[in-house]
């Protein structure tokens, strides 16, 4: 009896085990086969090699170098505490963070996607010596910026996932990035890597050549840094443009960061001031009102105006700088000495419609379309909203807001004989020109521009910016010092934006330099005195590299 019961129990148990075996091997085979595969295999995508960014003379500004991505199998890891210690020491991770990575309940967790090869080899060697396993080493690319902070606000950087996050790297990410590679990884049960195989080879991204001249960029950055220090300013920037095709030769600012250490930068350092910061331009804007008035035929260089302090417009009194009175002055003297009262009289003769139409035609109040992220369009209210007071204040650079790239492009129109240009930072992609940049629509005559440049030469020869003069080379210049407006407050006492623009050679300009200092802390604050000297230093240094024919001094 007992034997029959035992036999029956064994039969039942056998049937149960057989049924479970059939369930696992037949009905749930796919599920458990996939689970087993997941424990041993991983398929991942890796960014392809990015294209190189070059300056106009073939200087590399950003390129990829071979690197190693390191991942960890936290489930199969052998001696995870030893792995965590090695990763902490070699990759400068907190030990707690490294421990969290190697003990994570996952077969594949990225530790670092672009470790330099020397460090990766050292980690692998130490891991083997310690008898620890579980790390996966994958061939990847690391973005390298050999010039460190040079042009950082133009170039931008690439994040850990291989996507551009600022500057050209962001704006042209799809062009630079290329296509991803697909990698198949096989691991053994003890956490060691059996194979890493490339299933689909990615395609290298395209190269980009910038119009930037790295030599000039360096000179401008060093000069603006020196100017900020010398004049105790909050910040400074400088833009250099070729007025004949709109190419940006340099775009420098004092707030920069090391592209190789971008994670340590601040949003303030990463902001490209030349395109993303709008400000009132002050008296530098007199050049635009002046050339528009010349074009309209309402003024000539020798026309005489009352230059005494205090002009009444719509019940308001607008003063000259320092409340200085000049007596009767010619229009040339108005430009030379930056006389507000005289300029406003010219503007009232020109009229709201004509002046506003010229500003709009030059491009103020609209984004330039430069190939950089974050561009703002500034402020130019519709002419239907303008009063005579708006006309007067805008003629001396108040009640309008511009960016440095807008202002430089507008000055290029005066430099090149009246033609709009498209400011741009990219010259070619994979050797093909991105566009046939050149002179655009003519918005003012060459004669009016030449007359304005002759008056702007007086600014540097004996006017507000004599310290900007270059030896043996005529410069057409214009200074500006704008009291800063604060939202809800109005014009802030003691806070100014100082500016100077230099166009040279004056008779046929090949360069437009714009220098801006924010809130100069020394005296005098005038743009001609402060920014004029920064211009002089930068332009003089660059001319040693790129000499232009000297001209005899004007009698």
VMD Tcl script that draws the C-alpha trace (Angstrom):
set ca {
  {0.00 0.00 0.00}
  {2.77 2.40 1.03}
  {4.69 1.53 -2.14}
  {1.72 2.28 -4.36}
  {1.25 5.68 -2.67}
  {4.93 6.56 -3.13}
  {4.76 5.55 -6.77}
  {1.68 7.68 -7.28}
  {3.39 10.69 -5.69}
  {6.41 10.24 -7.91}
  {4.19 10.03 -10.98}
  {2.41 13.25 -10.00}
  {5.69 15.06 -9.29}
  {7.12 13.87 -12.59}
  {4.07 15.07 -14.46}
  {4.32 18.48 -12.80}
  {8.01 18.78 -13.61}
  {7.44 17.62 -17.17}
  {4.63 20.13 -17.59}
  {6.81 22.96 -16.23}
  {9.64 21.90 -18.54}
  {7.29 21.94 -21.52}
  {6.04 25.39 -20.43}
  {9.58 26.78 -20.18}
  {11.00 25.19 -23.32}
  {8.00 25.45 -25.60}
  {5.46 28.03 -24.53}
  {7.87 30.50 -22.79}
  {10.94 29.74 -24.85}
  {11.03 33.14 -26.58}
  {10.67 35.00 -23.29}
  {13.49 33.22 -21.49}
  {15.72 33.08 -24.53}
  {15.44 36.87 -24.83}
  {16.18 37.24 -21.13}
  {19.30 35.12 -21.46}
  {20.38 37.16 -24.47}
  {19.82 40.43 -22.59}
  {22.16 39.25 -19.88}
  {24.89 38.65 -22.43}
  {24.31 41.10 -25.28}
  {23.68 44.82 -25.78}
  {23.14 46.85 -28.94}
  {23.77 50.59 -28.65}
  {24.15 53.61 -30.89}
  {27.19 55.87 -30.74}
  {27.60 59.33 -32.31}
  {29.73 59.30 -35.44}
  {32.88 61.34 -35.87}
  {32.03 65.05 -36.06}
  {33.41 67.30 -38.74}
  {36.23 69.73 -38.00}
  {35.70 73.48 -37.56}
  {38.46 75.58 -39.15}
  {39.27 79.28 -39.26}
  {39.70 81.03 -42.61}
  {43.45 80.32 -42.66}
  {43.24 76.60 -41.87}
  {43.68 76.79 -38.09}
  {41.73 73.97 -36.41}
  {39.22 75.28 -33.85}
  {37.34 72.05 -33.04}
  {37.95 68.44 -34.03}
  {37.41 64.85 -32.80}
  {40.14 62.61 -31.38}
  {39.97 58.92 -30.58}
  {38.64 58.16 -27.11}
  {37.08 55.33 -25.11}
  {33.57 55.12 -23.76}
  {33.30 53.21 -20.47}
  {30.12 51.44 -19.36}
  {29.45 49.04 -16.49}
  {27.42 45.84 -16.11}
  {26.18 46.30 -12.55}
  {24.48 42.90 -12.40}
  {27.46 40.76 -13.48}
  {30.21 42.94 -11.96}
  {32.95 41.08 -10.06}
  {34.48 42.93 -7.08}
  {32.32 46.05 -7.58}
  {33.95 47.85 -4.64}
  {37.33 47.61 -6.39}
  {35.79 48.85 -9.64}
  {34.23 51.81 -7.82}
  {37.56 52.72 -6.21}
  {39.38 52.62 -9.56}
  {36.73 54.71 -11.34}
  {36.64 57.23 -8.51}
  {40.40 57.75 -8.59}
  {40.87 57.78 -12.36}
  {37.77 59.76 -13.40}
  {37.67 62.04 -10.35}
  {34.22 60.86 -9.32}
  {32.96 60.88 -5.74}
  {33.31 57.33 -4.41}
  {29.60 57.25 -3.62}
  {28.73 58.12 -7.22}
  {31.09 55.48 -8.61}
  {29.66 52.89 -6.21}
  {26.14 53.76 -7.34}
  {27.12 53.17 -10.97}
  {28.80 49.79 -10.51}
  {26.02 48.42 -8.28}
  {23.12 49.63 -10.37}
  {20.62 46.94 -11.29}
  {21.33 47.18 -15.00}
  {23.37 45.27 -17.56}
  {24.58 48.49 -19.21}
  {25.13 51.90 -17.60}
  {27.34 54.60 -19.07}
  {30.11 55.79 -16.75}
  {31.81 58.22 -19.16}
  {31.39 58.43 -22.93}
  {34.66 60.10 -23.87}
  {37.60 59.10 -21.70}
  {41.02 59.82 -23.18}
  {42.80 56.69 -24.32}
  {45.64 56.87 -21.81}
  {43.23 57.02 -18.88}
  {41.06 54.23 -20.33}
  {44.06 51.93 -20.73}
  {45.15 52.66 -17.17}
  {41.67 51.82 -15.85}
  {41.60 48.57 -17.81}
  {45.04 47.56 -16.53}
  {44.18 48.32 -12.90}
  {40.89 46.44 -13.24}
  {42.68 43.29 -14.45}
  {45.33 43.54 -11.76}
  {42.60 43.74 -9.12}
  {40.70 40.78 -10.57}
  {37.66 43.00 -10.99}
  {35.34 42.73 -13.98}
  {32.22 44.37 -15.30}
  {33.49 47.38 -17.25}
  {32.96 47.61 -21.01}
  {35.38 49.68 -23.12}
  {34.05 51.02 -26.43}
  {35.90 53.01 -29.11}
  {34.37 56.51 -29.29}
  {35.28 60.10 -30.20}
  {36.14 62.99 -27.93}
  {35.62 66.62 -29.00}
  {38.78 68.67 -28.65}
  {39.12 72.46 -28.72}
  {42.83 73.15 -29.24}
  {42.48 76.92 -28.82}
  {40.69 76.54 -25.46}
  {38.61 79.71 -24.92}
  {39.43 81.38 -28.24}
  {36.17 82.22 -30.00}
  {34.25 80.17 -27.46}
  {31.05 82.19 -27.80}
  {31.06 81.63 -31.56}
  {32.21 78.00 -31.69}
  {30.17 76.53 -28.82}
  {30.59 72.97 -27.56}
  {29.28 69.40 -27.72}
  {27.56 67.69 -24.78}
  {28.13 64.18 -23.43}
  {25.53 62.70 -25.80}
  {27.34 64.04 -28.88}
  {24.92 66.87 -29.68}
  {25.98 70.52 -30.07}
  {24.77 72.74 -27.26}
  {26.04 76.25 -28.07}
  {27.33 78.36 -30.95}
  {28.18 76.84 -34.32}
  {28.21 73.39 -32.72}
  {24.50 73.87 -31.96}
  {23.36 75.90 -34.96}
  {24.94 73.44 -37.43}
  {24.80 70.29 -35.34}
  {23.12 68.23 -38.06}
  {25.87 69.14 -40.54}
  {28.75 68.51 -38.16}
  {27.35 65.40 -36.46}
  {27.10 62.96 -39.35}
  {25.38 59.61 -38.67}
  {25.59 57.26 -35.68}
  {27.31 53.86 -35.49}
  {25.55 50.76 -34.12}
  {27.62 48.63 -31.72}
  {26.89 45.05 -30.55}
  {28.42 44.02 -27.20}
  {28.68 40.44 -25.89}
  {29.57 39.74 -22.24}
  {30.20 36.51 -20.37}
  {28.41 35.61 -17.15}
  {31.35 36.81 -15.02}
  {31.12 40.34 -16.37}
  {34.06 40.19 -18.77}
  {33.63 41.50 -22.31}
  {33.65 38.81 -24.99}
  {33.37 41.09 -28.03}
  {32.49 44.60 -29.14}
  {31.45 44.62 -32.79}
  {30.47 47.49 -35.07}
  {27.27 46.40 -36.78}
  {26.69 49.63 -38.73}
  {29.51 52.08 -39.38}
  {28.52 55.73 -38.96}
  {29.34 58.47 -41.44}
  {31.71 61.30 -40.55}
  {30.16 64.75 -40.31}
  {31.01 67.65 -42.61}
  {33.83 70.14 -42.06}
  {32.96 73.81 -41.60}
  {35.28 76.72 -42.43}
  {34.54 79.95 -40.58}
  {35.28 83.42 -41.85}
  {37.01 84.09 -38.54}
  {40.72 84.87 -38.61}
  {42.12 83.22 -35.47}
  {45.01 85.71 -35.34}
  {42.65 88.68 -35.33}
  {40.30 86.92 -32.92}
  {43.16 86.47 -30.45}
  {44.24 90.09 -30.83}
  {40.69 91.33 -30.26}
  {40.18 89.12 -27.22}
  {43.44 90.24 -25.64}
  {42.68 93.89 -26.46}
  {39.15 93.79 -25.07}
  {40.39 92.04 -21.91}
  {43.00 94.75 -21.46}
  {40.39 97.46 -22.05}
  {37.98 95.99 -19.51}
  {40.79 95.86 -16.94}
  {42.17 99.29 -17.76}
  {38.83 101.08 -17.65}
  {37.29 98.91 -14.94}
  {34.31 97.95 -17.10}
  {31.74 95.25 -16.39}
  {32.28 93.66 -19.77}
  {33.43 94.39 -23.28}
  {33.08 93.14 -26.84}
  {34.53 93.74 -30.27}
  {33.23 92.80 -33.71}
  {35.26 93.05 -36.93}
  {33.48 92.80 -40.27}
  {34.58 92.80 -43.89}
  {32.24 95.50 -45.25}
  {32.39 94.18 -48.79}
  {30.86 90.77 -48.15}
  {29.69 90.73 -44.51}
  {32.23 88.17 -43.35}
  {32.77 88.24 -39.57}
  {36.54 88.32 -39.12}
  {36.39 88.43 -35.33}
  {33.71 88.37 -32.65}
  {35.38 88.80 -29.28}
  {34.16 89.42 -25.76}
  {35.62 89.54 -22.28}
  {33.22 86.91 -20.91}
  {34.48 83.60 -22.31}
  {35.09 80.04 -21.15}
  {37.34 77.07 -21.88}
  {35.44 74.90 -24.35}
  {37.25 71.81 -23.05}
  {35.86 72.52 -19.57}
  {32.43 73.79 -20.56}
  {30.72 72.17 -17.57}
  {32.45 74.70 -15.33}
  {31.12 77.70 -17.31}
  {28.19 79.95 -16.42}
  {25.27 81.05 -18.59}
  {26.68 84.57 -18.43}
  {29.98 83.39 -19.91}
  {28.28 81.34 -22.62}
  {26.04 84.16 -23.88}
  {27.20 85.61 -27.20}
  {26.87 89.33 -26.48}
  {27.27 90.41 -30.10}
  {24.01 88.76 -31.15}
  {22.01 88.27 -27.94}
  {22.45 91.59 -26.09}
  {20.60 94.73 -27.21}
  {21.52 98.23 -26.02}
  {21.00 101.88 -26.87}
  {23.88 102.92 -29.14}
  {24.19 106.60 -28.26}
  {25.98 109.11 -30.46}
  {27.47 106.53 -32.81}
  {23.97 106.59 -34.34}
  {24.57 110.14 -35.56}
  {26.39 108.61 -38.52}
  {23.12 107.01 -39.69}
  {20.97 110.10 -39.28}
  {23.70 112.13 -40.94}
  {24.06 109.95 -44.02}
  {20.28 109.76 -44.40}
  {20.10 113.58 -44.27}
  {22.89 113.89 -46.84}
  {21.06 111.46 -49.11}
  {17.79 113.37 -48.73}
  {19.55 116.62 -49.63}
  {18.41 118.43 -46.48}
  {21.96 119.12 -45.28}
  {25.48 119.67 -46.57}
  {28.78 119.46 -44.67}
  {29.19 123.24 -44.40}
  {25.61 124.06 -43.38}
  {25.57 125.98 -40.09}
  {23.57 125.07 -36.97}
  {23.20 126.37 -33.44}
  {25.49 124.23 -31.33}
  {24.62 125.75 -27.98}
  {23.41 123.53 -25.15}
  {19.72 122.85 -24.67}
  {17.32 122.24 -27.56}
  {13.55 122.14 -26.91}
  {11.54 119.33 -28.55}
  {7.90 118.55 -27.65}
  {8.22 120.25 -24.29}
  {11.49 118.50 -23.39}
  {15.01 119.91 -23.27}
  {17.80 117.74 -24.68}
  {21.33 118.71 -23.69}
  {24.78 118.37 -25.17}
  {27.30 116.18 -23.37}
  {28.53 117.96 -20.25}
  {26.07 120.78 -21.13}
  {28.74 122.26 -23.35}
  {27.86 125.07 -25.80}
  {29.67 125.40 -29.15}
  {28.05 128.45 -30.76}
  {27.48 128.26 -34.50}
  {28.85 125.03 -35.97}
  {28.91 123.36 -39.37}
  {27.39 119.95 -39.92}
  {30.91 118.55 -40.19}
  {31.63 119.90 -36.71}
  {28.40 118.33 -35.43}
  {29.76 114.93 -36.45}
  {33.33 115.72 -35.41}
  {32.46 116.84 -31.88}
  {29.24 114.81 -31.51}
  {26.99 117.79 -30.78}
  {23.48 116.68 -29.81}
  {21.77 120.03 -30.43}
  {23.10 120.28 -33.98}
  {22.23 116.67 -34.81}
  {18.66 117.07 -33.61}
  {18.20 120.11 -35.84}
  {19.35 118.02 -38.79}
  {16.96 115.21 -37.82}
  {13.99 117.58 -37.60}
  {14.79 118.80 -41.11}
  {15.01 115.20 -42.34}
  {11.69 114.15 -40.80}
  {10.36 111.03 -39.12}
  {9.37 109.06 -42.22}
  {12.62 109.50 -44.12}
  {14.84 108.74 -41.14}
  {12.82 105.73 -40.00}
  {12.72 104.37 -43.55}
  {16.51 104.56 -43.79}
  {17.04 102.79 -40.44}
  {14.67 100.00 -41.49}
  {16.34 99.72 -44.90}
  {19.74 99.29 -43.25}
  {18.32 96.47 -41.10}
  {17.63 97.91 -37.66}
  {14.65 96.44 -35.86}
  {15.09 93.03 -37.53}
  {17.38 90.09 -36.89}
  {20.32 89.92 -39.29}
  {19.95 86.16 -39.79}
  {23.55 85.43 -38.82}
  {24.12 81.67 -38.39}
  {24.34 81.79 -34.59}
  {21.72 80.87 -31.99}
  {20.06 83.37 -29.69}
  {19.99 86.44 -31.94}
  {17.63 89.22 -30.84}
  {16.29 91.88 -33.17}
  {16.63 95.01 -31.04}
  {13.99 97.72 -30.94}
  {12.82 100.10 -33.68}
  {9.22 101.10 -33.11}
  {6.96 101.72 -36.09}
  {7.23 105.21 -37.53}
  {3.51 105.76 -36.93}
  {4.28 105.71 -33.20}
  {7.09 108.25 -33.45}
  {6.75 111.79 -32.17}
  {9.18 114.60 -32.82}
  {10.75 113.69 -29.49}
  {11.29 110.11 -30.72}
  {12.84 111.47 -33.91}
  {15.15 113.72 -31.91}
  {16.19 111.08 -29.38}
  {16.76 108.38 -32.00}
  {19.02 110.69 -34.00}
  {21.43 110.66 -31.04}
  {21.01 106.93 -30.36}
  {18.34 106.95 -27.66}
  {14.91 105.18 -27.69}
  {16.28 102.56 -30.10}
  {18.06 99.33 -29.22}
  {20.54 97.44 -31.39}
  {22.89 94.50 -31.19}
  {26.58 94.73 -31.94}
  {26.20 92.65 -35.10}
  {23.37 94.91 -36.34}
  {25.40 98.01 -35.64}
  {28.51 96.66 -37.37}
  {26.50 95.60 -40.41}
  {24.87 99.05 -40.55}
  {28.28 100.73 -40.45}
  {29.44 98.40 -43.24}
  {26.82 100.06 -45.45}
  {28.51 103.43 -44.94}
  {31.90 101.77 -45.53}
  {31.08 100.03 -48.82}
  {29.22 102.78 -50.65}
  {25.67 102.20 -49.48}
  {25.04 98.47 -49.92}
  {23.52 96.15 -47.35}
  {25.57 93.09 -46.48}
  {24.57 89.82 -44.85}
  {26.78 89.28 -41.80}
  {27.89 85.65 -41.67}
  {30.37 83.47 -39.80}
  {30.47 80.43 -42.12}
  {32.42 80.46 -45.36}
  {32.10 76.88 -46.57}
  {30.89 73.38 -45.71}
  {33.01 70.50 -46.98}
  {34.70 72.91 -49.38}
  {31.50 74.26 -50.91}
  {30.69 77.93 -50.34}
  {27.46 78.23 -48.38}
  {26.26 81.24 -50.38}
  {27.39 83.85 -52.84}
  {27.80 86.51 -50.21}
  {28.61 89.97 -51.47}
  {27.01 93.34 -51.74}
  {23.24 93.34 -51.45}
  {20.64 96.00 -52.16}
  {21.89 99.59 -52.29}
  {20.06 101.71 -49.72}
  {22.05 104.95 -49.98}
  {24.33 106.43 -52.61}
  {28.08 106.01 -52.70}
  {28.44 109.82 -52.75}
  {26.55 110.26 -49.47}
  {28.57 107.49 -47.85}
  {31.87 109.00 -49.00}
  {30.83 112.41 -47.65}
  {29.92 110.86 -44.29}
  {33.25 109.01 -44.12}
  {35.12 112.26 -44.78}
  {33.33 113.86 -41.83}
  {34.01 110.76 -39.71}
  {37.72 111.16 -40.45}
  {37.53 114.47 -38.57}
  {36.34 112.57 -35.48}
  {39.69 110.79 -35.35}
  {41.84 113.67 -36.63}
  {40.66 116.35 -34.20}
  {37.34 115.34 -32.70}
  {36.11 113.02 -29.96}
  {38.40 110.07 -30.78}
  {41.89 111.35 -31.49}
  {43.34 108.48 -29.43}
  {41.97 106.02 -32.01}
  {44.26 107.29 -34.79}
  {46.46 104.78 -36.62}
  {49.93 105.74 -37.81}
  {49.96 106.53 -41.52}
  {46.42 105.23 -42.14}
  {43.27 107.32 -42.37}
  {40.40 106.10 -40.17}
  {36.75 107.12 -40.42}
  {35.44 106.86 -36.89}
  {32.48 107.60 -34.68}
  {32.25 107.49 -30.92}
  {29.28 107.09 -28.64}
  {28.49 107.16 -24.94}
  {24.95 106.06 -24.11}
  {23.32 106.38 -20.74}
  {21.81 103.00 -19.93}
  {18.06 102.61 -19.59}
  {16.63 100.24 -16.99}
  {13.10 98.80 -17.26}
  {10.66 100.64 -15.02}
  {13.35 103.08 -13.92}
  {14.39 105.08 -16.95}
  {17.93 106.23 -17.53}
  {20.17 105.05 -14.71}
  {22.52 107.57 -13.15}
  {26.20 106.80 -13.68}
  {25.69 103.78 -15.95}
  {26.85 104.08 -19.55}
  {27.64 102.04 -22.63}
  {30.80 103.36 -24.31}
  {31.42 102.73 -28.02}
  {33.77 103.44 -30.89}
  {33.61 102.34 -34.52}
  {36.57 102.57 -36.89}
  {36.36 102.12 -40.68}
  {39.65 101.90 -42.56}
  {41.26 102.81 -44.86}
  {38.79 105.68 -44.80}
  {38.58 106.19 -48.56}
  {37.97 102.50 -49.32}
  {37.36 100.59 -46.07}
  {38.33 96.94 -45.87}
  {37.57 96.62 -42.16}
  {34.83 97.77 -39.81}
  {35.82 97.55 -36.14}
  {33.23 98.07 -33.39}
  {34.38 98.27 -29.76}
  {31.94 98.35 -26.83}
  {32.60 98.65 -23.10}
  {29.78 98.19 -20.59}
  {29.69 100.50 -17.56}
  {33.20 101.92 -17.55}
  {34.31 102.56 -13.97}
  {37.01 105.13 -14.64}
  {36.88 108.71 -15.92}
  {36.43 109.97 -18.50}
  {33.80 107.46 -19.63}
  {33.58 108.70 -23.25}
  {33.63 106.09 -25.98}
  {36.22 107.97 -27.99}
  {38.61 107.99 -25.03}
  {38.05 104.43 -23.81}
  {36.97 102.33 -26.76}
  {39.01 104.47 -29.14}
  {42.18 103.34 -27.39}
  {41.09 99.69 -27.44}
  {40.47 100.02 -31.19}
  {43.88 101.63 -31.69}
  {45.65 98.79 -29.87}
  {43.80 95.99 -31.68}
  {43.97 97.50 -35.17}
  {47.63 98.45 -34.81}
  {48.58 94.92 -33.80}
  {46.59 93.36 -36.62}
  {48.08 95.65 -39.25}
  {51.48 94.19 -38.42}
  {50.06 90.84 -39.57}
  {47.97 92.21 -42.45}
  {49.63 95.42 -43.69}
  {47.60 97.88 -45.73}
  {49.09 100.60 -47.90}
  {49.77 103.68 -45.83}
  {48.48 107.05 -46.96}
  {49.88 110.50 -46.47}
  {48.29 112.54 -43.70}
  {45.67 114.99 -44.84}
  {46.90 118.62 -44.87}
}
mol new
graphics top color blue
foreach p $ca { graphics top sphere $p radius 0.5 }
foreach p [lrange $ca 0 end-1] q [lrange $ca 1 end] { graphics top cylinder $p $q radius 0.2 }
display resetview
